[in-house]
């Protein structure tokens, strides 16, 4: 009787051990599959998120040059109409992240800064100059620098950067939805993201 009971116990132990190992093996496979899926999804959104804007402005350019001291002044001027296309992008291909299978955590380590590109189109009207003070390459470069500074101020005062950030948050929301559906935790700067809305308040 004891031998039979002992045999039954040994058999149960072997069965439970086998079942436990099989479950652990399945859990490990599922964990690795989840990790691979997360990494693939991050790579898929590694594209430029672009917000486009258009700015128009009219500039009056003037430059005076003293001739023979203060006795004579030669002035040149021009009217410039500028139409500029502005794009703001985040290259998510440069995002840095870390996947911890042990804690089932996806940590976003850093997000690249926005890339601002300004493509102005210049139209010159009513250019006035003379032999003593002609338009030169330096004048056109000065005009471009003035326009660039003015456009940068307009960009800062507009909502184009906010729109770009909203597009970025929309992409990051995909990470949260994915990790949450797999039972993982999303972190940014070591702070767990427990709600999708919390992404709106992250500091880039």
CORKADA-V253271 format. One record per residue. N is the residue number from 0. SS is DSSP state (alpha for helix, beta for strand, coil for the rest). OMEGA is omega in degrees with one decimal (* if undefined). D_FIRST is the distance of its C-alpha to the first C-alpha in Angstrom with 2 decimals. Layout:
BEGIN
N;SS;OMEGA;D_FIRST  N;SS;OMEGA;D_FIRST
END
This chain:
BEGIN
0;coil;179.1;0.00  1;alpha;179.9;3.77  2;alpha;179.3;5.38  3;alpha;179.8;5.14  4;alpha;178.7;6.19  5;alpha;179.1;8.47  6;alpha;178.7;9.77  7;alpha;-179.9;10.61  8;alpha;178.9;12.36  9;alpha;-179.7;14.19  10;alpha;179.9;15.27  11;alpha;179.8;16.60  12;alpha;179.7;18.41  13;alpha;-179.6;19.97  14;alpha;179.5;21.06  15;alpha;178.5;22.55  16;alpha;179.1;24.26  17;alpha;180.0;25.70  18;alpha;-179.9;26.87  19;alpha;-179.8;28.41  20;alpha;179.1;30.24  21;alpha;178.8;31.50  22;alpha;179.3;32.77  23;alpha;179.6;34.48  24;alpha;178.4;36.04  25;alpha;178.4;37.33  26;alpha;-179.7;38.70  27;alpha;178.8;40.48  28;alpha;179.1;42.00  29;alpha;-179.8;43.20  30;alpha;179.2;44.62  31;alpha;178.4;46.48  32;alpha;178.3;47.78  33;alpha;179.3;49.04  34;alpha;179.4;50.72  35;alpha;-180.0;52.39  36;alpha;178.9;53.55  37;alpha;-179.2;55.11  38;alpha;179.1;56.90  39;alpha;-179.3;58.20  40;alpha;177.4;59.53  41;alpha;179.2;61.32  42;alpha;-179.1;62.92  43;alpha;-179.3;64.03  44;coil;179.4;66.02  45;coil;179.5;67.55  46;coil;177.1;70.93  47;beta;172.1;74.08  48;beta;-169.5;74.22  49;beta;169.0;77.92  50;beta;-177.0;80.18  51;beta;176.8;83.75  52;beta;179.6;86.89  53;beta;-179.5;90.62  54;beta;177.0;93.37  55;beta;-179.1;97.14  56;beta;177.5;99.83  57;beta;-178.5;103.54  58;beta;170.3;104.92  59;beta;-179.6;108.46  60;beta;177.7;108.92  61;beta;177.6;111.98  62;beta;-179.7;113.12  63;beta;-179.5;116.43  64;beta;179.0;118.11  65;beta;178.5;121.12  66;beta;-177.2;123.94  67;coil;179.4;126.62  68;coil;-179.7;125.04  69;coil;-175.3;125.25  70;coil;-176.5;128.27  71;beta;-180.0;126.40  72;beta;177.0;122.90  73;beta;-175.5;121.35  74;beta;172.6;118.50  75;beta;-177.7;115.99  76;beta;179.7;113.63  77;beta;173.8;111.34  78;beta;-176.2;109.40  79;beta;173.7;105.81  80;beta;-176.8;103.41  81;beta;170.9;99.77  82;beta;-174.0;96.93  83;beta;170.6;93.61  84;beta;-177.7;90.15  85;beta;175.4;87.43  86;beta;174.8;83.78  87;beta;-174.2;80.98  88;beta;170.5;77.72  89;beta;177.7;74.36  90;beta;-177.4;72.89  91;alpha;173.2;69.16  92;alpha;-179.9;68.65  93;alpha;-179.9;69.31  94;coil;178.7;66.76  95;beta;-177.9;64.42  96;beta;-179.3;60.80  97;beta;178.8;57.41  98;beta;178.7;53.99  99;beta;-177.9;51.00  100;coil;-176.7;47.76  101;coil;-179.6;45.71  102;coil;-177.9;47.44  103;coil;-176.6;48.40  104;beta;170.7;52.03  105;beta;-179.3;55.26  106;beta;173.5;58.03  107;beta;-175.7;61.64  108;beta;179.2;63.35  109;beta;177.6;66.92  110;coil;-178.5;69.02  111;coil;177.6;72.23  112;coil;179.4;75.55  113;coil;177.4;77.55  114;beta;-178.0;80.00  115;beta;177.8;83.42  116;beta;-180.0;85.83  117;beta;179.1;89.38  118;beta;-177.6;91.44  119;beta;174.9;94.96  120;beta;-174.6;97.72  121;beta;172.1;101.22  122;beta;-175.9;104.36  123;beta;178.4;107.61  124;beta;172.8;110.63  125;beta;176.9;114.09  126;beta;-179.3;113.90  127;beta;177.9;117.03  128;coil;177.4;118.06  129;beta;-175.9;121.08  130;coil;-176.7;122.09  131;coil;-179.8;121.88  132;beta;-175.8;118.39  133;coil;173.5;116.58  134;coil;-178.0;112.97  135;coil;179.2;110.87  136;alpha;-179.7;107.27  137;alpha;179.4;106.75  138;alpha;179.9;107.67  139;alpha;176.8;105.05  140;alpha;177.6;102.41  141;alpha;178.8;103.44  142;alpha;-180.0;103.17  143;alpha;179.1;99.66  144;alpha;178.5;98.55  145;alpha;179.6;100.07  146;alpha;-179.6;98.39  147;alpha;178.5;95.02  148;alpha;-180.0;95.24  149;alpha;179.8;96.28  150;alpha;177.4;93.48  151;alpha;177.9;90.87  152;alpha;178.7;92.12  153;alpha;179.0;91.94  154;alpha;-179.9;88.38  155;alpha;-177.9;87.34  156;alpha;-178.0;89.08  157;coil;178.8;87.57  158;coil;-176.7;84.09  159;alpha;179.1;83.33  160;alpha;176.9;81.07  161;alpha;177.9;79.22  162;alpha;178.8;78.72  163;alpha;179.5;77.38  164;alpha;178.5;74.87  165;alpha;176.7;73.77  166;alpha;178.0;73.16  167;alpha;180.0;71.11  168;alpha;178.4;69.02  169;alpha;178.3;68.45  170;alpha;179.8;66.94  171;alpha;178.4;64.82  172;alpha;178.3;63.49  173;alpha;177.6;61.80  174;alpha;-178.6;59.77  175;alpha;-178.9;58.67  176;alpha;-178.7;57.77  177;alpha;-178.2;55.77  178;alpha;-179.3;53.83  179;alpha;-179.7;53.22  180;alpha;179.9;51.87  181;coil;-179.3;49.40  182;coil;178.4;48.26  183;coil;177.6;50.28  184;beta;176.0;52.89  185;beta;179.1;56.53  186;beta;171.1;58.47  187;beta;-175.6;62.11  188;coil;178.1;63.38  189;coil;177.3;59.95  190;beta;179.8;60.36  191;beta;175.0;57.72  192;beta;-175.9;59.24  193;coil;177.9;57.45  194;coil;179.4;60.04  195;alpha;-177.8;62.20  196;alpha;-177.8;65.26  197;alpha;178.5;64.70  198;alpha;-179.5;65.82  199;alpha;-173.2;69.33  200;alpha;179.4;69.63  201;coil;179.7;68.51  202;coil;-177.8;71.20  203;coil;*;72.00
END
